[in-house]
């Protein structure tokens, strides 16, 4: 993807520890006095908000769970594609026994490198492929998107929301559609307009996209990109917004109504714990709201107490499994029934989503 990368990738350790030994998959971690080496790479600078920041917090949480038992090496601002493969291979060659690659665009490079290092554990974030030594992991971000869609529907005066999105992959479409379904559950005439940036991290393009949506009468903005540019533009223009990945209230104290917050600590702690215990097995993890992989940030004081109460009640019902965002009836924006009334969309169909629901304007880019 488009983020620029450092010509000489920088290695920084989060703990000062000793050298590590080699991990044999499925065996007990025999060298209790030797730290397990853990590598991770990020597709943008870590910054202090956003996708990679939340993963970094998760890694730090994992470190605290295993004091003195792990050594972490991370590389930031690694473009997806050939450079990612080089960096992943470098992490393996450098002795890391567990390597996390938290981006969809890292999936294929991860699989290629993993085939060369069968005794190293790899885990790819938001990808969908696994191998004997490769797990995949993601979360149902769309669950929180639905709640914030309801909040948008209650707070919008124009009934039009703007959504700045990176790439039309299922993960992004899930969020757009869940947000729209939530919004239309309280305002059946609501519309969501989408602008695609074709980049995970391009603050200038994100800002321009946000401005164009505001010019189309959107008075509340959401996004699925990796910078806070959309929230900042909404704040500057006096519009409401929702942070994504991190709580961005400090950047937009007046306009951010809430945010989808990611929590990766449980996953990283589980994987490293399993490796240390010699019980790791390849798997596909899909974290949920109920498992605390996702939450919503505290709501802005401008949100009336009655609406805050409504959202919290929905949150409780969601956690309890009393409803799901893609419960039927669900229609696409061309009038086709996707999920019949009384049914719910299967996980397989959610993970292969390629359409807009009713209420989203336009067509999914091909």
C-alpha positions in Angstrom: 0.0 0.0 0.0 1.0 3.6 -0.3 2.8 4.5 3.0 6.5 5.4 2.3 9.0 3.3 4.1 12.4 3.9 5.7 15.3 2.9 3.4 17.0 1.2 6.3 14.4 -0.5 8.4 15.0 0.3 12.1 14.9 -2.4 14.8 14.0 -1.3 18.3 13.7 -3.5 21.3 10.9 -2.9 23.9 12.8 -4.8 26.6 16.5 -5.2 27.2 16.9 -9.0 27.4 19.2 -11.8 26.5 19.5 -13.8 23.2 16.8 -16.3 22.3 16.8 -19.9 21.2 14.9 -21.6 18.5 11.2 -22.6 18.9 10.0 -26.0 17.8 6.3 -25.9 17.0 4.1 -27.8 19.5 6.9 -28.4 21.9 7.2 -27.0 25.5 9.3 -23.9 25.7 12.3 -25.6 27.3 14.6 -22.6 27.9 12.8 -20.9 30.7 15.7 -18.5 31.3 15.9 -17.5 27.6 13.4 -14.9 26.4 11.0 -15.8 23.5 11.7 -13.4 20.7 8.6 -11.7 19.2 8.6 -9.6 16.0 5.9 -7.3 14.6 5.8 -4.9 11.7 3.5 -2.0 11.0 2.4 -0.5 7.7 2.5 3.1 8.9 4.3 5.1 11.6 3.0 4.0 15.0 1.9 7.6 16.0 -0.3 8.0 19.0 -3.7 7.0 17.6 -5.0 4.6 15.0 -4.6 1.0 13.8 -0.9 0.5 14.5 -1.0 2.4 17.7 -3.6 0.0 19.0 -1.6 -3.0 18.0 1.4 -1.5 19.7 -0.6 -1.1 22.9 -1.6 -4.8 22.6 2.0 -5.8 22.3 2.9 -3.8 25.4 0.0 -5.5 27.2 1.4 -8.8 26.2 4.9 -7.9 27.5 3.5 -6.9 30.9 1.9 -10.4 31.1 5.2 -12.1 30.6 7.8 -10.0 32.4 11.4 -11.1 31.5 10.1 -13.9 29.2 9.8 -12.1 25.9 12.0 -9.8 23.8 10.1 -7.7 21.2 11.4 -6.3 18.0 9.2 -4.0 15.9 9.6 -2.3 12.5 7.3 0.5 11.6 6.3 2.2 8.3 6.7 -0.9 6.1 5.0 -0.7 2.8 2.9 -3.8 1.8 4.3 -5.8 -1.1 8.0 -6.8 -1.8 9.4 -4.6 1.0 7.1 -6.3 3.6 8.3 -9.7 2.5 11.9 -8.6 2.9 11.2 -7.2 6.4 9.3 -10.3 7.5 12.1 -12.5 6.3 14.6 -10.3 8.2 12.7 -10.7 11.4 12.8 -14.5 11.0 16.4 -14.5 10.1 17.1 -12.3 13.2 15.9 -15.1 15.5 12.3 -14.1 16.2 10.2 -17.2 17.0 6.8 -15.5 16.8 6.1 -12.9 14.1 2.9 -10.8 13.9 1.9 -9.1 10.6 -1.2 -7.0 11.3 -2.4 -6.0 7.9 -4.4 -7.6 5.1 -1.7 -6.7 2.6 0.9 -8.6 4.6 -1.0 -11.9 4.1 0.8 -13.3 1.0 4.3 -12.1 2.0 3.7 -13.8 5.4 2.7 -17.1 3.8 5.7 -17.0 1.5 8.2 -16.4 4.3 6.5 -18.8 6.7 7.1 -21.6 4.2 10.8 -20.9 4.5 10.8 -21.0 8.3 8.5 -23.9 9.4 9.6 -23.7 13.1 8.6 -20.0 13.4 5.0 -19.1 14.4 3.4 -16.4 12.2 0.0 -14.6 12.7 -1.5 -12.4 10.1 -4.0 -9.7 11.1 -7.2 -9.4 9.0 -6.1 -11.9 6.4 -8.1 -15.1 5.8 -5.4 -17.7 4.9 -3.7 -20.1 7.3 -0.9 -22.7 7.1 0.6 -25.2 9.6 2.7 -22.4 11.2 0.4 -19.4 10.2 -2.7 -18.2 12.0 -5.0 -15.4 11.0 -6.8 -13.0 13.3 -9.2 -10.2 13.1 -12.3 -8.8 15.0 -15.9 -8.0 14.3 -15.3 -4.3 14.1 -18.7 -4.0 12.4 -20.4 -4.7 15.7 -19.3 -1.4 17.1 -19.9 0.3 13.8 -23.6 -0.6 14.1 -23.9 1.0 17.5 -22.3 4.2 16.2 -24.6 4.1 13.2 -27.5 4.3 15.6 -25.8 7.2 17.3 -25.3 8.9 14.0 -28.9 8.4 13.1 -30.0 10.1 16.3 -27.6 13.0 16.1 -27.6 13.9 12.4 -29.8 16.7 11.3 -29.4 16.3 7.5 -29.8 12.5 7.6 -26.6 12.2 5.6 -23.4 10.6 6.9 -20.0 10.6 5.1 -17.7 7.7 5.2 -14.0 7.8 4.1 -12.8 4.4 3.2 -9.5 2.9 2.1 -10.1 -0.2 0.0 -13.3 -2.1 -0.9 -12.4 -5.3 0.9 -14.9 -7.2 3.0 -13.6 -5.9 6.3 -14.2 -2.3 5.1 -17.6 -3.0 3.5 -18.7 -4.7 6.7 -18.2 -1.5 8.6 -19.9 0.7 6.0 -22.9 -1.6 5.9 -23.2 -2.1 9.6 -23.0 1.6 10.2 -25.7 2.2 7.6 -28.0 -0.4 9.0 -27.6 1.1 12.5 -28.3 4.6 11.2 -31.4 3.5 9.2 -32.7 1.5 12.2 -33.6 4.9 13.7 -33.9 7.0 10.5 -35.2 4.8 7.6 -34.4 7.6 5.1 -30.8 8.1 6.2 -28.1 8.0 3.5 -24.4 7.1 3.7 -22.0 8.5 1.1 -18.6 6.9 0.6 -15.4 8.3 -0.8 -12.5 5.8 -1.4 -8.9 6.8 -1.0 -7.2 3.6 -2.2 -4.7 4.0 0.6 -4.7 3.0 4.3 -2.6 6.0 5.2 -2.9 9.2 3.2 -3.8 12.2 5.5 -4.1 14.6 2.6 -6.4 12.4 0.6 -8.5 11.6 3.7 -8.8 15.3 4.5 -10.0 16.1 0.9 -12.4 13.2 1.0 -13.9 14.5 4.3 -14.2 18.0 2.9 -16.0 16.7 -0.2 -18.5 14.7 1.9 -19.2 17.8 4.1 -19.9 19.7 0.9 -22.4 17.0 0.0 -24.3 17.9 3.2 -23.0 15.2 5.4 -23.0 16.4 9.0 -21.5 13.4 10.6 -18.4 11.6 9.3 -16.9 8.2 9.9 -13.8 6.5 8.3 -11.8 3.3 7.8 -8.3 4.7 7.2 -5.3 4.9 9.4 -4.9 8.6 10.2 -7.1 11.1 12.2 -7.5 13.4 9.2 -11.2 12.8 8.9 -11.9 13.5 12.5 -9.7 16.7 12.4 -11.5 18.0 9.2 -14.9 17.4 10.8 -13.8 19.3 13.9 -12.5 22.2 11.8 -15.8 22.4 9.9 -18.0 22.1 12.9 -19.4 18.6 12.1 -19.8 15.5 14.1 -17.4 12.6 13.7 -16.5 9.1 15.0 -12.9 8.1 15.7 -11.7 4.7 14.4 -9.3 2.3 16.0 -8.5 4.7 18.8 -10.5 7.2 20.9 -9.7 10.5 19.3 -11.5 12.8 21.7 -8.4 14.8 22.4 -8.1 15.7 18.8 -11.8 16.5 18.3 -13.3 17.4 21.7 -16.3 19.1 20.3 -17.2 16.9 17.4 -16.2 13.3 18.1 -19.4 11.7 19.4 -17.6 8.4 20.2 -15.1 6.0 18.5 -14.6 2.4 17.6 -11.7 1.3 19.8 -9.6 -1.8 19.1 -8.1 -3.9 21.8 -5.4 -6.4 20.7 -3.9 -7.2 24.1 -6.0 -10.4 24.6 -4.9 -11.9 21.3 -1.2 -11.2 21.6 -1.2 -12.4 25.2 -3.0 -15.7 24.2 -0.7 -16.5 21.3 2.5 -15.8 23.2 1.2 -17.7 26.2 0.4 -20.7 24.0 3.8 -20.7 22.4 5.5 -20.5 25.8 3.4 -23.4 27.1 4.1 -25.5 24.0 0.4 -25.7 23.0 0.1 -23.3 20.0 -1.8 -24.4 17.0 -2.7 -22.7 13.8 -6.2 -21.1 13.9 -8.4 -18.3 12.6 -9.5 -16.0 15.4 -12.4 -13.5 15.0 -12.6 -11.5 18.2 -15.9 -10.1 19.2 -17.4 -7.2 21.2 -18.3 -9.6 24.0 -14.7 -10.8 24.2 -13.5 -7.1 24.6 -11.7 -7.0 21.2 -13.8 -4.0 20.3 -15.5 -1.3 22.4 -16.9 2.2 21.9 -15.3 5.2 23.5 -17.2 7.3 26.1 -19.8 9.4 24.3 -19.5 13.1 24.0 -21.4 15.3 26.5 -23.3 16.8 23.6 -25.1 13.4 23.2 -28.4 13.6 25.2 -28.6 11.3 28.2 -31.6 9.5 26.7 -29.6 8.7 23.5 -26.6 7.6 25.5 -28.8 5.2 27.5 -30.3 3.8 24.3 -26.8 3.1 22.9 -25.7 1.4 26.2 -28.8 -0.8 26.2 -28.0 -1.8 22.6 -24.4 -2.5 23.6 -25.6 -4.8 26.4 -27.9 -6.7 24.1 -25.1 -7.0 21.5 -22.7 -8.5 24.1 -25.4 -10.9 25.2 -26.0 -12.1 21.7 -29.6 -10.9 21.6 -29.1 -9.4 18.1 -26.4 -9.1 15.5 -25.8 -6.2 13.0 -26.6 -8.4 10.0 -29.9 -9.9 11.2 -32.5 -9.9 8.5 -34.1 -8.4 6.7 -31.1 -7.0 4.9 -31.4 -5.6 1.4 -28.7 -4.4 -0.9 -28.9 -0.9 -2.4 -30.3 -2.4 -5.7 -33.3 -3.9 -4.0 -32.1 -7.5 -3.7 -32.9 -9.4 -0.5 -29.6 -10.5 1.0 -30.9 -11.8 4.3 -34.5 -12.7 4.8 -36.5 -11.6 7.9 -35.9 -13.9 10.8 -32.5 -15.1 9.4 -29.0 -13.8 10.1 -26.1 -13.6 7.7 -23.6 -16.4 8.0 -20.0 -15.7 9.0 -18.8 -17.0 5.6 -21.1 -14.4 3.8 -20.0 -11.6 6.2 -16.3 -12.4 5.5 -16.9 -12.4 1.7 -19.1 -9.2 1.6 -19.0 -7.4 -1.7 -22.1 -5.2 -1.7 -23.6 -2.1 -0.3 -26.8 -2.3 1.8 -29.8 -0.1 1.1 -29.0 3.4 2.1 -25.4 3.5 0.9 -25.2 5.7 -2.3 -23.4 4.4 -5.3 -21.7 1.1 -6.4 -18.9 -0.8 -4.8 -15.7 -0.2 -6.9 -14.5 -3.2 -8.9 
